[in-house]
Amino acid sequence: MFIAAVHIYVKPERVDDFKEMIRDNYEGSIAEPGCIRFDVAQSKEDPTEFILWECYLDESARDAHRATPHYKAFKAAMPELMSRDRHSDLYEGLYVATDELG
């Protein structure tokens, strides 16, 4: 399993816009055949900080995600919402609870 923890930092005045936009990306992502999990969380300490916890069957599934219209729309709109560059931490899933893997 391929996992990406994507850290996103949003301008304070654009938090509500981000929440609307990420919903479209979230809904499209969870419908993808190779997406096992796609969680969106907002920091309790800093409401302008978000993390996306994205789990895919493998890197090919993540690459397929990046080719979808919902991801491309999200990526194109992000620069005007972000207060600084996003970054990702990448992981190989070892022990994960999911019915998708069998």
Phi, psi and omega per residue, in radians:
M1 nan 2.448 3.106
F2 -1.855 2.262 -3.097
I3 -2.213 2.370 3.033
A4 -2.174 2.237 2.993
A5 -1.800 1.866 -3.045
V6 -1.777 2.114 -3.127
H7 -1.728 2.165 -3.090
I8 -2.184 2.362 -3.099
Y9 -2.082 2.076 -2.975
V10 -1.925 2.503 3.048
K11 -1.042 2.395 -3.085
P12 -0.921 -0.697 -3.102
E13 -1.338 -0.074 -3.108
R14 -2.002 0.133 -3.108
V15 -1.014 -0.801 -3.131
D16 -1.120 -0.678 3.079
D17 -1.084 -0.745 3.124
F18 -1.068 -0.787 -3.123
K19 -1.036 -0.674 3.089
E20 -1.182 -0.775 -3.087
M21 -1.195 -0.695 -3.104
I22 -1.196 -0.455 3.100
R23 -1.071 -0.753 3.111
D24 -1.084 -0.762 3.119
N25 -1.142 -0.723 3.111
Y26 -1.049 -0.887 -3.089
E27 -1.106 -0.686 3.072
G28 -1.175 -0.690 -3.086
S29 -1.162 -0.777 -3.095
I30 -1.197 -0.255 3.092
A31 -1.526 -0.154 -3.134
E32 -1.260 2.423 -3.099
P33 -1.084 -0.544 -3.107
G34 -1.608 -0.018 -3.135
C35 -1.579 2.088 -3.141
I36 -1.580 -0.642 -3.093
R37 -2.709 2.492 3.095
F38 -2.575 1.685 -3.108
D39 -1.811 2.508 3.067
V40 -2.121 2.212 -3.130
A41 -2.321 2.551 3.114
Q42 -1.947 2.350 3.138
S43 -1.077 2.372 3.049
K44 -1.329 -0.524 -3.120
E45 -1.382 -0.670 -3.111
D46 -2.337 1.720 -3.050
P47 -1.143 -0.065 3.067
T48 -1.635 -0.024 -3.126
E49 -1.878 2.315 -3.124
F50 -2.257 2.703 3.003
I51 -2.279 2.385 3.011
L52 -1.883 2.177 3.101
W53 -1.864 1.800 -3.012
E54 -1.929 2.142 3.135
C55 -2.088 2.207 -3.115
Y56 -2.194 2.725 3.105
L57 -0.954 -0.708 -3.136
D58 -2.857 -3.126 -3.120
E59 -1.141 -0.514 3.085
S60 -1.092 -0.680 3.102
A61 -1.159 -0.664 3.078
R62 -1.135 -0.715 3.106
D63 -1.103 -0.681 3.091
A64 -1.115 -0.667 3.086
H65 -1.012 -0.761 -3.108
R66 -1.183 -0.221 3.120
A67 -1.674 -0.055 -3.084
T68 -1.374 2.658 3.102
P69 -1.047 -0.678 -3.108
H70 -1.169 -0.646 3.095
Y71 -1.201 -0.775 -3.122
K72 -1.080 -0.692 3.099
A73 -1.138 -0.737 3.114
F74 -1.074 -0.853 -3.104
K75 -1.089 -0.695 -3.129
A76 -1.156 -0.611 -3.091
A77 -1.470 -0.346 -3.018
M78 -1.072 -0.711 -3.055
P79 -0.948 -0.634 -3.119
E80 -1.360 -0.215 3.134
L81 -1.700 -0.422 -2.999
M82 -1.456 2.499 3.064
S83 -1.559 -0.354 3.043
R84 -2.776 2.956 -3.077
D85 -1.073 2.484 3.034
R86 -1.386 2.821 3.038
H87 -2.542 2.745 -3.101
S88 -2.156 2.464 2.961
D89 -1.890 2.254 -3.060
L90 -1.872 2.474 -3.064
Y91 -2.407 2.734 2.956
E92 -1.844 2.086 -3.116
G93 -1.213 2.287 3.125
L94 -1.839 -1.028 -3.129
Y95 -2.160 1.794 -3.086
V96 -2.262 2.486 3.132
A97 -1.636 1.887 3.089
T98 -2.802 2.519 3.081
D99 -1.363 -0.363 -3.063
E100 -1.127 -0.516 -3.044
L101 -1.552 -0.301 3.110
G102 1.380 nan nan
